[in-house]
Amino acid sequence: MTSFVEFLGTWIISNTSSFGDFIIVGMKSIRSIFRRPFDTKYFLSQCSFVGVSSVPVVLMTSLAVSMVFAVQLAFGFKQFQAEGLASQVEGLAVIRELAPVITGLMLAGRVGSAMAAEIGTMRITEQIDALECLATDPVHYLFVPRFLASILMVPMLTILSIYISFWGGHFILVNLSFQSSDFYTSEFFKLISSSDLRIALIKAFVFGVIISLVGCWKGYRTQGGAVGVGAAPTSSVVTSSLWILISDFVLTKLLLV
Amino acid sequence: MPMITLHNVSKAFGDNRVLDGVSLNVEESESRVILGGSGTGKTVLLKVVLGLLRPDNGSIFVDGAEVDLDEPLALFEIRKKIGMCFQMAALFDSMTVTENISFGLSRHTSYSPSQIQSRVDECLSLVGLRGTGDLYPSELSGGMKRRVGFARAIALKPKILLFDEPTTGLDPVMTDVISKVITDLRSELRATTITITHDLKVAFIIGQNISLLHRGSIVASGNPVEFAAIQDPLVQQFIKGTSEGPFLVDSPPKRQRTLL
């Protein structure tokens, strides 16, 4: 019993301490956005890594998920002769939920893990100490370009995901469920208002914040050599994914009211 | 006034007391070598000077300014005066040699790209690596990496150079090359240097003053002639490199068993 209480107490203290450290480092990186020098070249390379290089992954996953969802909707609504509703629900689900969440989760896996591994390796090989010795704040140099690239690129990739998902649903519902293309297009946007797109972009922005800060922070606090470098990306993906899903619920609840 | 002053500095990691009341003065343009066995806190000593580690007790002054980790802007100003050469070079592996050396110049000076390139070439010449600017760290040998690390450290013309085990793991010829490079850099820049090493040959070549760090304390200091003449059993054991004596925490086994 004593050992359980000891374990629980240690776990609570350790996690509270880690969360506090994450908040402090996160706030420091947000404050650092406005400090000079701003490394434009490094920022653009991060935009390319986070945005351009993620296009194939977002394209494939958005296409696959939207097509599976369309098949399920067509089958479900066919049970009570309401096939026309499939396009409407497809549009609603894609814009409000699927596009931002799928994009966020895929980027947590592809980009957040890479950030954790890269910065973790820099920590273990003393490259972060070298940055400090060159009078360079590692949080400013490493976090800020990744943070800005993520909050810019995740919403843009979400818009791409919505566009691809539209055509994924189009392929299934027009070609396999025999809806007309015009009908699908008009029904897809029927239940959607501009606020839905705004909600999707707000979610994508928040997911960008989570992916970049968690990835960078996990890398920055890496310790323990190769084992630590191996654990940092895994931990980053799990933590980011969890926070993406939790924040998705909170944002949906707050923004839809 | 000394260029670097450590006053009663202590640092522990858990129960392991790595530095135990270290006090040290290094004068301007002096070349100080700190000798010590593995795990005696030599690298920790450099890290507290740089403000990379917070000491548990004591104070550190560099060029008259106190190293205070709670004053990050003042700390960065102090670090601009120091060039740090890491044991394993710590080069930025995603950057070329030129990008590594120009890193500090492009961030902390208003030099034009041509001035930066000129300074990079100058630094590479000083360490004998002209023409390697387009290579990546993975394409360099261990000795070349160390010298690129030196070039990066001197790019901002620091007043102080810190060398952490500059010759560890290098062959005798490369060790001699590195020793000469350090001596040349010091005379060229007129910089104050602290070199951490356990290589006696290097210590006696580059050191104007030598100190021995043992179990977290400076136990002996002097110029090379004085240091070699110190009759303290610790110093003599370290100089002679014998296993018998007070230097080791755990004495070696008396005799080795023959493995069957």
Chai-1 contact restraints between the chains, C-beta under 6 A:
chainA,res_idxA,chainB,res_idxB,connection_type,confidence,min_distance_angstrom,max_distance_angstrom,comment,restraint_id
A,P37,B,R107,contact,1.0,0.0,6.0,A-B,restraint_1
A,E126,B,F86,contact,1.0,0.0,6.0,A-B,restraint_2
A,E126,B,A90,contact,1.0,0.0,6.0,A-B,restraint_3
A,Q127,B,A90,contact,1.0,0.0,6.0,A-B,restraint_4
A,Q127,B,F92,contact,1.0,0.0,6.0,A-B,restraint_5
A,D129,B,L52,contact,1.0,0.0,6.0,A-B,restraint_6
A,A130,B,A90,contact,1.0,0.0,6.0,A-B,restraint_7
A,C133,B,L50,contact,1.0,0.0,6.0,A-B,restraint_8
A,C133,B,R79,contact,1.0,0.0,6.0,A-B,restraint_9
A,C133,B,M84,contact,1.0,0.0,6.0,A-B,restraint_10
A,L134,B,F103,contact,1.0,0.0,6.0,A-B,restraint_11
A,L134,B,G104,contact,1.0,0.0,6.0,A-B,restraint_12
A,A135,B,F76,contact,1.0,0.0,6.0,A-B,restraint_13
A,A135,B,R79,contact,1.0,0.0,6.0,A-B,restraint_14
A,A135,B,K80,contact,1.0,0.0,6.0,A-B,restraint_15
